[in-house]
Amino acid sequence: MKFYDSKKLHKIYNFFVILFSFTAVILAFLDLGNKINIDISPYNYIDNSILIIFTVDYFVRFIISKDKKKFFKENIFDLIAIIPFNSFFRATRLFRAVKLIRLTKFFRLVRLLAFLEKSKRETKNFIYMNGLAYLIYANIITITIGAFSIYIFEKEATVKSLGDAFWWSFVTATTVGYGDISPSTIPGRITATILMVMGIGLISLLTGTISTYFISKANSQTKKGPLNQDYSNLPEDAQIEIENFIEYIRHKYNNK
């Protein structure tokens, strides 16, 4: 597989890891706040699916890692996040005990902290890969999380359907805010505040990124050097090989 394709797959992988991590964090927050019961459908299916995905991901990365000891130390939060605490207590037939139910809540909190750490790390890596595509991904994640949050918080108040929730989340994140749907609960208003603040930041970043892109394109036309030579007269395969090699060299020295 060519380096460019490998890098592209890694970006896609990071995006889905962040998406699943944030979904798990939201479910854990809502469960700890007694807004939902994560042990019943459909939340248990979502939680278990994420658990399976992260478990497979953890062991695949562990198997292909060269230094197992180092991998274990650096990914301790990943390991905590995939421990199925609920299944363990049910399997030992001790789940009904009051103290163990409280203990389960504690372990869920620990798991939540593990997911938060994983989300922070993956998001940090994701943000470092700057570009317009990643800002679009960030917008999609923000709007999706906002929609599901407001749907849960305002389901019995102002939001009648998931479609309404996505519409509200979109117009709020883009700072348009038509006012046709207004949150009436405290959690809903907190969600709206977060969306508006993030929306302002994302639009600013989007504007800056687009400006930087066109400025960079203009500057690249004026620069001289072997990296800016015209290779249009070469065969297409040769052009692709040159581009992939240049991208590889840049990636190699940027990560030093």
PEQUI-V88206 format. One record per residue. N is the residue number from 1. RES is the residue in one small letter. OMEGA is omega in whole degrees, -180 to 180 (NA if undefined). NEAR is the number of other ideal C-beta (glycine too) atoms within 8 Angstrom. D_FIRST is the distance of its C-alpha to the first C-alpha in Angstrom with 2 decimals. Layout:
# PEQUI-V88206
<<N | RES | OMEGA | NEAR | D_FIRST> <N | RES | OMEGA | NEAR | D_FIRST>>
This chain:
# PEQUI-V88206
<<1 | m | -178 | 3 | 0.00> <2 | k | -177 | 6 | 3.77> <3 | f | -178 | 9 | 6.56> <4 | y | 180 | 9 | 8.37> <5 | d | 179 | 8 | 6.58> <6 | s | 179 | 9 | 6.61> <7 | k | 180 | 10 | 10.12> <8 | k | 178 | 8 | 11.12> <9 | l | 179 | 8 | 10.57> <10 | h | 178 | 8 | 12.54> <11 | k | 179 | 11 | 15.20> <12 | i | 178 | 8 | 15.63> <13 | y | 180 | 8 | 15.95> <14 | n | -180 | 12 | 18.56> <15 | f | -178 | 10 | 20.40> <16 | f | 176 | 8 | 21.00> <17 | v | 179 | 11 | 21.97> <18 | i | -179 | 13 | 24.52> <19 | l | 180 | 10 | 25.77> <20 | f | -180 | 11 | 26.37> <21 | s | -180 | 12 | 27.91> <22 | f | 177 | 11 | 30.31> <23 | t | 179 | 11 | 31.24> <24 | a | 179 | 12 | 32.11> <25 | v | -180 | 12 | 34.11> <26 | i | 179 | 11 | 36.07> <27 | l | -179 | 13 | 36.90> <28 | a | 178 | 14 | 38.04> <29 | f | -178 | 9 | 40.19> <30 | l | 179 | 11 | 41.81> <31 | d | 179 | 13 | 42.46> <32 | l | 178 | 10 | 44.05> <33 | g | 179 | 6 | 46.11> <34 | n | 175 | 4 | 47.30> <35 | k | 176 | 8 | 46.03> <36 | i | 173 | 8 | 44.10> <37 | n | -173 | 6 | 44.05> <38 | i | -179 | 12 | 40.54> <39 | d | -180 | 6 | 41.78> <40 | i | -180 | 6 | 42.52> <41 | s | 2 | 5 | 40.59> <42 | p | -173 | 5 | 38.46> <43 | y | -180 | 13 | 37.71> <44 | n | 178 | 10 | 37.28> <45 | y | 179 | 8 | 34.61> <46 | i | -179 | 10 | 32.62> <47 | d | -180 | 11 | 33.18> <48 | n | 178 | 8 | 32.30> <49 | s | 177 | 8 | 29.10> <50 | i | 179 | 11 | 27.96> <51 | l | 180 | 10 | 29.14> <52 | i | -180 | 8 | 27.11> <53 | i | -179 | 9 | 23.87> <54 | f | 178 | 12 | 24.47> <55 | t | 178 | 9 | 25.56> <56 | v | 180 | 8 | 22.40> <57 | d | -178 | 9 | 20.37> <58 | y | -176 | 12 | 22.69> <59 | f | 175 | 8 | 22.57> <60 | v | 178 | 8 | 18.80> <61 | r | 178 | 10 | 18.57> <62 | f | -178 | 11 | 21.58> <63 | i | -176 | 6 | 20.23> <64 | i | 179 | 5 | 17.03> <65 | s | -179 | 9 | 19.11> <66 | k | 180 | 2 | 20.39> <67 | d | -176 | 6 | 23.77> <68 | k | -178 | 7 | 25.21> <69 | k | 179 | 6 | 28.44> <70 | k | 179 | 8 | 26.96> <71 | f | -179 | 11 | 24.73> <72 | f | -179 | 10 | 27.91> <73 | k | -176 | 7 | 29.94> <74 | e | -176 | 6 | 27.52> <75 | n | -179 | 11 | 26.94> <76 | i | 178 | 8 | 30.52> <77 | f | 176 | 10 | 30.85> <78 | d | 179 | 11 | 27.84> <79 | l | 179 | 10 | 29.67> <80 | i | -176 | 10 | 32.93> <81 | a | -176 | 12 | 31.41> <82 | i | 178 | 10 | 30.36> <83 | i | -179 | 9 | 33.75> <84 | p | -176 | 7 | 35.55> <85 | f | -179 | 10 | 39.01> <86 | n | -180 | 9 | 40.68> <87 | s | -180 | 7 | 39.68> <88 | f | -178 | 9 | 40.90> <89 | f | 177 | 12 | 44.33> <90 | r | -179 | 8 | 44.70> <91 | a | -179 | 6 | 43.84> <92 | t | 177 | 7 | 46.56> <93 | r | -179 | 5 | 49.06> <94 | l | -172 | 7 | 49.94> <95 | f | -175 | 11 | 48.44> <96 | r | -179 | 5 | 51.85> <97 | a | -176 | 7 | 53.39> <98 | v | -179 | 5 | 54.01> <99 | k | -179 | 6 | 52.96> <100 | l | 174 | 11 | 49.69> <101 | i | 176 | 10 | 49.03> <102 | r | 179 | 8 | 49.52> <103 | l | 178 | 9 | 47.28> <104 | t | 176 | 12 | 44.60> <105 | k | 179 | 9 | 44.96> <106 | f | -179 | 8 | 44.52> <107 | f | 176 | 10 | 41.33> <108 | r | 176 | 13 | 40.03> <109 | l | 177 | 10 | 40.82> <110 | v | 179 | 9 | 38.92> <111 | r | 177 | 13 | 35.93> <112 | l | 178 | 12 | 36.31> <113 | l | 178 | 9 | 36.29> <114 | a | 178 | 12 | 33.13> <115 | f | 178 | 13 | 31.39> <116 | l | 178 | 9 | 32.81> <117 | e | 179 | 9 | 31.43> <118 | k | 179 | 13 | 27.95> <119 | s | -179 | 12 | 28.23> <120 | k | -178 | 8 | 29.48> <121 | r | -178 | 8 | 26.69> <122 | e | 179 | 12 | 23.87> <123 | t | 178 | 9 | 25.79> <124 | k | 178 | 8 | 26.26> <125 | n | -178 | 9 | 22.55> <126 | f | -178 | 12 | 22.05> <127 | i | -180 | 8 | 24.93> <128 | y | 177 | 6 | 23.65> <129 | m | -172 | 9 | 20.75> <130 | n | 178 | 6 | 23.39> <131 | g | -178 | 7 | 23.20> <132 | l | -178 | 9 | 24.85> <133 | a | -177 | 7 | 22.33> <134 | y | 174 | 12 | 23.01> <135 | l | 176 | 12 | 26.72> <136 | i | 177 | 8 | 26.47> <137 | y | -180 | 10 | 24.76> <138 | a | 177 | 9 | 27.54> <139 | n | -180 | 11 | 30.14> <140 | i | 180 | 8 | 28.91> <141 | i | -179 | 11 | 29.02> <142 | t | -179 | 13 | 32.43> <143 | i | 180 | 13 | 33.95> <144 | t | 179 | 11 | 32.78> <145 | i | 179 | 11 | 34.17> <146 | g | -180 | 14 | 37.31> <147 | a | -180 | 14 | 37.86> <148 | f | -180 | 11 | 37.71> <149 | s | -178 | 11 | 39.86> <150 | i | 178 | 16 | 42.53> <151 | y | 180 | 12 | 42.57> <152 | i | -176 | 10 | 43.41> <153 | f | -172 | 12 | 45.90> <154 | e | -175 | 14 | 47.62> <155 | k | -178 | 7 | 47.43> <156 | e | -176 | 3 | 51.17> <157 | a | -173 | 9 | 52.09> <158 | t | -177 | 9 | 50.60> <159 | v | -175 | 12 | 47.22> <160 | k | -178 | 4 | 47.79> <161 | s | 178 | 6 | 44.29> <162 | l | 177 | 8 | 40.61> <163 | g | 176 | 6 | 40.44> <164 | d | -179 | 11 | 43.17> <165 | a | 179 | 14 | 41.27> <166 | f | 178 | 11 | 38.14> <167 | w | 179 | 9 | 40.42> <168 | w | -179 | 12 | 42.27> <169 | s | -179 | 14 | 39.15> <170 | f | -177 | 10 | 37.72> <171 | v | 178 | 10 | 40.99> <172 | t | -179 | 14 | 41.59> <173 | a | 179 | 15 | 38.19> <174 | t | 177 | 8 | 38.60> <175 | t | 176 | 9 | 42.12> <176 | v | 174 | 6 | 43.81> <177 | g | -179 | 7 | 45.74> <178 | y | 180 | 5 | 47.96> <179 | g | 179 | 5 | 50.02> <180 | d | 176 | 3 | 50.14> <181 | i | 180 | 9 | 48.74> <182 | s | 180 | 5 | 49.88> <183 | p | -179 | 13 | 49.18> <184 | s | 179 | 8 | 52.42> <185 | t | -180 | 9 | 51.31> <186 | i | 177 | 5 | 50.58> <187 | p | 179 | 9 | 47.00> <188 | g | 179 | 14 | 46.39> <189 | r | 176 | 10 | 47.76> <190 | i | 177 | 8 | 45.67> <191 | t | 179 | 13 | 42.55> <192 | a | 179 | 11 | 43.75> <193 | t | 179 | 8 | 44.35> <194 | i | 180 | 9 | 40.88> <195 | l | -179 | 14 | 39.34> <196 | m | 180 | 12 | 41.54> <197 | v | 179 | 8 | 40.78> <198 | m | 179 | 10 | 37.02> <199 | g | 178 | 13 | 37.36> <200 | i | 180 | 9 | 39.22> <201 | g | -178 | 8 | 36.63> <202 | l | 178 | 13 | 33.66> <203 | i | 177 | 10 | 35.47> <204 | s | 179 | 8 | 36.32> <205 | l | 180 | 9 | 32.75> <206 | l | 179 | 11 | 31.65> <207 | t | 179 | 8 | 34.33> <208 | g | -180 | 8 | 33.46> <209 | t | 179 | 12 | 29.74> <210 | i | 179 | 9 | 30.57> <211 | s | 180 | 8 | 33.13> <212 | t | -179 | 8 | 30.82> <213 | y | -178 | 9 | 28.18> <214 | f | 177 | 8 | 30.79> <215 | i | 179 | 8 | 32.34> <216 | s | 179 | 8 | 29.07> <217 | k | 180 | 8 | 28.42> <218 | a | 180 | 8 | 32.00> <219 | n | -178 | 8 | 31.75> <220 | s | 180 | 8 | 28.58> <221 | q | -177 | 6 | 30.56> <222 | t | -179 | 6 | 33.27> <223 | k | 177 | 7 | 31.30> <224 | k | 180 | 4 | 31.16> <225 | g | -177 | 6 | 28.89> <226 | p | -178 | 4 | 26.00> <227 | l | -178 | 5 | 23.45> <228 | n | 178 | 7 | 25.52> <229 | q | -180 | 6 | 26.13> <230 | d | 179 | 4 | 25.90> <231 | y | -175 | 8 | 23.04> <232 | s | -180 | 5 | 23.99> <233 | n | 179 | 4 | 25.47> <234 | l | 176 | 7 | 22.22> <235 | p | -177 | 5 | 20.12> <236 | e | 179 | 5 | 17.66> <237 | d | 180 | 6 | 14.61> <238 | a | 178 | 9 | 16.18> <239 | q | 180 | 11 | 16.80> <240 | i | 179 | 8 | 13.25> <241 | e | 179 | 8 | 12.26> <242 | i | -180 | 10 | 15.34> <243 | e | 179 | 9 | 14.72> <244 | n | -180 | 11 | 11.28> <245 | f | 178 | 8 | 13.09> <246 | i | 179 | 9 | 16.09> <247 | e | 178 | 11 | 14.38> <248 | y | -180 | 9 | 12.93> <249 | i | 179 | 8 | 16.51> <250 | r | -180 | 8 | 18.14> <251 | h | -179 | 10 | 16.27> <252 | k | -176 | 8 | 17.04> <253 | y | 176 | 7 | 20.70> <254 | n | -178 | 6 | 21.30> <255 | n | 179 | 5 | 20.54> <256 | k | NA | 4 | 22.99>>
